[in-house]
Structures are given as structure tokens and as C-alpha cells.
Amino acid sequence: MQKLLFTGASGFLGYCLDQFPSSFQLHGTYLNHAGNLKQIQLHQLDIRSTKAFSTLIDRIKPNAVIHAAALSKPAFCEMNIDASLEVNVDATARIAKCCQQHAIPFVFTSTDQVFSGKKEIYHETDIPDPIHVYGTHKYEAEKQVQAIMPNAIIARLPLLFGLSPASIPNFLGEWIKKLSNKEQVFAFTDERRTPLYGLEAIRALFLLLNKEGKGIYHLGTERPISRYEKGLMICDAFKLDASYLIPTKLADYKGKVPRVPNASLDISRLKSLGFIPTSLSASLNECAKQPIQLI
Ligand SMILES: NC(=O)c1ccc[n+]([C@@H]2O[C@H](COP(=O)([O-])OP(=O)(O)OC[C@H]3O[C@@H](n4cnc5c(N)ncnc54)[C@H](OP(=O)(O)O)[C@@H]3O)[C@@H](O)[C@H]2O)c1
């Protein structure tokens, strides 16, 4: 049986991988949260340690690596620039180098946040122009991965959603909790994305590996929507009272990290490999069938 090593398996995307039917024997890494996964065999790894990853590779001998471990919160990266550089750039480059030396197919999970958000829709050929530390470091990591391993897959992920345990937070669970408790949720009407169900992201990553993709691929749903529109769809799928969803403008945003107004990703390249996207409403309806105690 082929083996897949997934770094950052204790995070949200790793939780989605654990839910997905897979023909791989799954190995994953965690740093602080060992968690309770069903399918993935977990190994502790600090990707900042130069030797730890190559030792793990020698032990597991994976047929492919998906590198998802990251400091993934833009606000944290903005306040902790050195830590973000160390984890998101330097460690990623070392992992890519190790996979190159062992000739292991390698997928790096990047982000739509490499773009400034000034364009209506972004293609893989658009040059990134990040506006915050997280986006800058993910873009720097992309460039280093490409230089080290030209055949690597760089999967730019959009905003992901899905139900997950409280210890693995995702905005969907947080919004559902608040709206169910009749608390207000503020949602921008002028910030657009192509959000993707976490299980769909895993389906796309497996397709990229199976089809031996190379280079940059955008993942996402087909139709860009605002956070507010997405909130209305969530209310519809989960039968929640939409009057607690409050439309807001980006001009009212008071946070410290600059916001990307439009990070919509064009997914034609992924579709050309045979990916048939599921609509956002179908994904939300599928998600709503899960037992609610998962949240
Ligand atoms: N979720 C999204 O909406 C989204 C959107 C675009 C791109 N992405 C990208 O997709 C990937 C997965 O995202 P996610 O949402 O699953 O992230 P996440 O929930 O924040 O999980 C991050 C993972 O990285 C691990 N990690 C952090 N520092 C580490 C270190 N020094 N050594 C080893 N492991 C470390 C964490 O381990 P512990 O928890 O055990 O400490 C955790 O497993 C990331 O690369 C992210 O940038 C995510």
C-alpha cells in the first residue's frame, strides 16, 4: 500500500484528510495537539528542527508528502514575523529539499492570501503581490519550493470550511454556534472569496497527486461570493435565523492586519485535470448532514 505523509495533520486540513476515504496508508505529524484521529497514524514533529523531518522520512519512506504544517493565522504572523519566517519559509524550504533528495512527490499548501485582492479573479499566471506578513511568507515559500523542486505541486487554497471539533477551530462552527445562540455575526459584503469545503480540498489534492500535477494550481469553488452571501447560504443550509447576520463594509474594519478584498481564485487549470467542482450550496448541504455535536 502506498504511504502518504501529511505534515500538520493536527490542523483543520488534517482533520478533513482523516474524514476522507483514502487508498493511501496515512501518516501525519503534529506539534502540540496529538488529537484523536481515526485513519492517520500520528508522529510528533517540529518542522523547525533540521534533522527531524529527514529522520521521519527515513523511518516512514512515504510515496508522497503533503506539507500543510504552518503558522496559518495572519494576525499571529503579523505580530511574530521571525516565527512565521522560520516555520512558513525556512522549514518549508528544508522539507522541499529533503523530498527532492529522496525523489518524493511533494505538495505545498499555499494560500489565496499571496494576492493583494485588487483584481476580480486570480489565475495561476498572475504575479502575487501580498499585503501582509503571512501572504508574503507563503509567497516566498512558493518561490523557494519551485527553485528547489521544479516538479513540486503548489496548491493555493482558498478559505476552507467544514465542521470540526472545538479544538480544531473553523469559522463555520464558530458562526453556527453564534447564530444558534442568537448572537450577531458581522460579515463583509465587499470581501469576496471562492471558499471550499475541506473535504473537497482533500479530493483536489489527491487528484493533483494521482494526475502527477506540476507547478501552481488554484483550488476553490467556481463562483466568487462575499462573506455576507456565504453567511446567508450557511443560514439556509443549517436552518439558522439570518437576521443575526449583519452586513458590514470593509471600510468599517478596524483590525491591524490588512484585509484582502478579493481573493477569488480561477480553477480552470485544476478542472483541466478532471476536477469536477461541487457547488458551494451542495457542499454546505452535505456538511449540514454531519452530526452537530462535532462542532
Ligand atoms: N484553513 C484555511 O482556510 C486555509 C486557507 C488557505 C491556506 N491554508 C493553508 O493550508 C495549510 C493547512 O491549514 P490548516 O487550516 O489545517 O492550518 P491549522 O489548522 O492552523 O494547522 C496548522 C498545523 O501546523 C502545525 N504546526 C505549526 N507549527 C509547527 C511546527 N513548528 N512544526 C510542526 N508542525 C507545526 C500545527 O500543529 P499543532 O496544532 O499540533 O501544534 C497544525 O497541525 C496551511 O499551510 C495553511 O497556510 C489554509
The ligand as a Gaussian input file, in Angstrom:
#p B3LYP/6-31G(d) Opt

LIG

0 1
 N       -7.696000      26.717000       6.658000
 C       -7.752000      27.578000       5.642000
 O       -8.799000      28.240000       5.422000
 C       -6.559000      27.750000       4.718000
 C       -6.688000      28.613000       3.632000
 C       -5.615000      28.792000       2.771000
 C       -4.421000      28.098000       3.001000
 N       -4.304000      27.279000       4.082000
 C       -3.029000      26.561000       4.276000
 O       -3.327000      25.181000       4.389000
 C       -2.473000      24.549000       5.336000
 C       -3.291000      23.845000       6.410000
 O       -4.110000      24.822000       7.055000
 P       -4.887000      24.465000       8.397000
 O       -6.111000      25.306000       8.413000
 O       -5.010000      22.987000       8.546000
 O       -3.862000      25.038000       9.492000
 P       -4.000000      24.916000      11.075000
 O       -5.333000      24.380000      11.456000
 O       -3.561000      26.230000      11.626000
 O       -2.911000      23.809000      11.449000
 C       -1.563000      24.102000      11.416000
 C       -0.780000      22.817000      11.634000
 O        0.617000      23.133000      11.601000
 C        1.239000      22.526000      12.721000
 N        2.435000      23.289000      13.085000
 C        2.540000      24.599000      13.379000
 N        3.829000      24.909000      13.673000
 C        4.544000      23.751000      13.534000
 C        5.906000      23.399000      13.707000
 N        6.851000      24.291000      14.095000
 N        6.279000      22.116000      13.486000
 C        5.357000      21.197000      13.124000
 N        4.055000      21.452000      12.951000
 C        3.650000      22.730000      13.167000
 C        0.176000      22.518000      13.814000
 O        0.494000      21.540000      14.810000
 P       -0.161000      21.556000      16.308000
 O       -1.554000      22.086000      16.188000
 O       -0.114000      20.117000      16.728000
 O        0.712000      22.430000      17.142000
 C       -1.049000      22.131000      12.971000
 O       -1.055000      20.741000      12.758000
 C       -1.553000      25.651000       5.865000
 O       -0.346000      25.597000       5.168000
 C       -2.280000      26.943000       5.549000
 O       -1.383000      28.000000       5.337000
 C       -5.347000      27.085000       4.946000

